[in-house]
Amino acid sequence: MPSIGKKFIQHVVPGVIKPVRILWNEFIAFLFFALAALAIPSAYRHIKNFEGDPQSFFRILLSCGFALIMFVFGVFSYIHARKISRS
């Protein structure tokens, strides 16, 4: 009887793991895109209120940098999900 369970697990688990990994990477990509979208209004507000001092420039740099990094992470996570689905 244990050999039947072992065979079942060997056949079912690989078929389930791949779609779960794809879904996980797509979900993470969505979260990164959402974080990037949440940072855009803040960056716009800081750009609009730019006064020329280093503190204002640092806030712009930080907001735009965060949005850009989250967007890039989202793109790479989505690409990784596509690679998994094609293999």
C-alpha positions as CSV (number, residue, x, y, z in Angstrom):
1,M,0.0,0.0,0.0
2,P,2.8,2.6,0.7
3,S,4.1,2.0,-2.8
4,I,0.8,3.2,-4.3
5,G,0.9,6.4,-2.2
6,K,4.6,6.9,-3.2
7,K,3.7,6.4,-6.9
8,F,0.8,8.8,-6.6
9,I,2.9,11.5,-5.1
10,Q,5.7,11.0,-7.7
11,H,3.1,11.5,-10.5
12,V,0.9,14.2,-9.1
13,V,3.3,16.5,-7.3
14,P,5.4,17.5,-10.4
15,G,2.2,18.3,-12.2
16,V,1.0,20.5,-9.4
17,I,4.3,22.3,-8.6
18,K,4.8,23.9,-12.0
19,P,1.5,25.7,-12.1
20,V,1.9,26.8,-8.5
21,R,5.3,28.3,-9.2
22,I,3.9,30.1,-12.2
23,L,1.0,31.5,-10.2
24,W,3.4,32.5,-7.4
25,N,5.6,34.5,-9.7
26,E,2.7,36.2,-11.4
27,F,1.3,37.1,-8.0
28,I,4.6,38.6,-6.9
29,A,4.8,40.5,-10.2
30,F,1.4,41.9,-9.5
31,L,2.5,43.0,-6.0
32,F,5.6,44.7,-7.3
33,F,3.6,46.5,-10.0
34,A,1.1,47.6,-7.4
35,L,3.9,49.0,-5.2
36,A,5.3,50.8,-8.1
37,A,1.9,52.3,-8.9
38,L,1.5,53.4,-5.3
39,A,4.8,55.3,-5.4
40,I,4.0,57.2,-8.6
41,P,1.6,59.8,-7.0
42,S,4.2,60.5,-4.2
43,A,6.9,61.0,-6.8
44,Y,4.6,63.3,-8.8
45,R,3.8,65.3,-5.7
46,H,7.5,65.7,-4.8
47,I,8.4,66.8,-8.4
48,K,5.5,69.3,-8.3
49,N,6.7,70.8,-5.0
50,F,10.4,70.8,-5.9
51,E,12.1,73.8,-4.3
52,G,15.7,73.3,-5.5
53,D,17.1,72.3,-2.1
54,P,19.0,68.9,-1.6
55,Q,16.2,67.6,0.6
56,S,13.6,68.0,-2.1
57,F,15.9,66.5,-4.7
58,F,16.6,63.5,-2.4
59,R,12.8,62.9,-1.9
60,I,12.3,62.9,-5.7
61,L,15.2,60.6,-6.2
62,L,14.0,58.2,-3.5
63,S,10.4,58.2,-4.8
64,C,11.3,57.7,-8.4
65,G,14.0,55.2,-7.6
66,F,11.6,53.1,-5.5
67,A,9.0,53.1,-8.2
68,L,11.5,52.2,-10.9
69,I,13.0,49.3,-8.8
70,M,9.5,47.9,-8.0
71,F,8.6,48.1,-11.7
72,V,11.8,46.3,-12.8
73,F,11.3,43.6,-10.1
74,G,7.7,43.1,-11.4
75,V,8.9,42.8,-15.0
76,F,11.6,40.3,-14.1
77,S,9.1,38.2,-12.0
78,Y,6.7,38.1,-14.8
79,I,9.4,37.1,-17.3
80,H,10.4,34.3,-14.9
81,A,6.9,33.1,-14.7
82,R,6.8,33.0,-18.5
83,K,10.0,31.0,-18.6
84,I,8.6,28.5,-16.2
85,S,5.4,28.1,-18.3
86,R,7.4,27.5,-21.5
87,S,9.7,24.9,-20.1
